[in-house]
Amino acid sequence: MMAMDYDEQVFRPPGLPPRKERAYSEDGVDLTQIRRLLALSPGERLRELEECQADLEAVQLSHRRCNSGES
């Protein structure tokens, strides 16, 4: 796996100075997304999870419709 630079960032909120923390772990995990979620309150994290779940359910429903021949 390719090593990532310390300054390489995936998620950068506008107006924040560059970090000197790694963007990826040694095994390729995107640490910026973990930091972003940990910066949220528990309620905000729950709201993100609920939105993700709703998106997943919509994709699953669409997939079922495509496989059943419905439009």
C-alpha positions as CSV (number, residue, x, y, z in Angstrom):
1,M,0.0,0.0,0.0
2,M,1.2,3.5,-0.8
3,A,2.3,5.6,2.1
4,M,0.4,8.9,2.6
5,D,2.0,12.2,3.3
6,Y,1.3,13.9,6.7
7,D,-0.1,17.0,4.9
8,E,-2.4,15.0,2.6
9,Q,-5.9,15.7,3.7
10,V,-9.2,14.2,2.6
11,F,-11.7,16.2,4.7
12,R,-10.7,19.8,5.4
13,P,-13.4,22.1,6.9
14,P,-13.1,25.6,5.3
15,G,-10.9,28.0,7.2
16,L,-8.9,25.5,9.2
17,P,-5.2,25.6,9.1
18,P,-3.4,22.5,7.7
19,R,-2.9,19.7,10.2
20,K,0.3,17.9,10.9
21,E,-1.6,14.7,11.7
22,R,-1.7,11.8,9.3
23,A,-4.6,11.6,6.9
24,Y,-4.4,7.7,6.8
25,S,-3.4,5.0,9.2
26,E,-0.7,2.5,8.3
27,D,-3.4,0.1,7.0
28,G,-5.1,2.7,4.8
29,V,-8.0,3.8,7.1
30,D,-9.1,7.4,6.4
31,L,-8.4,9.1,9.8
32,T,-9.9,12.4,8.7
33,Q,-13.4,10.9,8.6
34,I,-12.9,9.4,12.0
35,R,-11.8,12.8,13.4
36,R,-14.7,14.5,11.7
37,L,-17.2,12.2,13.3
38,L,-15.6,12.5,16.7
39,A,-15.9,16.3,16.5
40,L,-19.7,16.0,16.3
41,S,-21.9,15.8,19.3
42,P,-23.6,12.4,20.0
43,G,-26.9,13.9,18.6
44,E,-25.2,15.0,15.4
45,R,-23.6,11.6,15.0
46,L,-26.9,9.9,15.5
47,R,-28.5,12.2,12.8
48,E,-25.6,11.3,10.4
49,L,-26.2,7.6,11.1
50,E,-30.0,8.0,10.5
51,E,-29.4,9.8,7.2
52,C,-27.0,7.1,6.1
53,Q,-29.5,4.4,7.0
54,A,-32.2,6.2,5.1
55,D,-29.9,6.4,2.0
56,L,-29.1,2.7,2.3
57,E,-32.7,1.7,2.6
58,A,-33.5,3.8,-0.6
59,V,-30.7,2.1,-2.5
60,Q,-32.0,-1.3,-1.3
61,L,-35.5,-0.5,-2.4
62,S,-34.3,0.7,-5.8
63,H,-32.3,-2.5,-6.2
64,R,-35.3,-4.6,-5.3
65,R,-37.5,-2.7,-7.8
66,C,-34.9,-3.2,-10.6
67,N,-34.6,-6.9,-9.9
68,S,-38.4,-7.4,-9.8
69,G,-39.0,-5.6,-13.1
70,E,-40.9,-2.7,-11.6
71,S,-40.2,0.9,-12.7
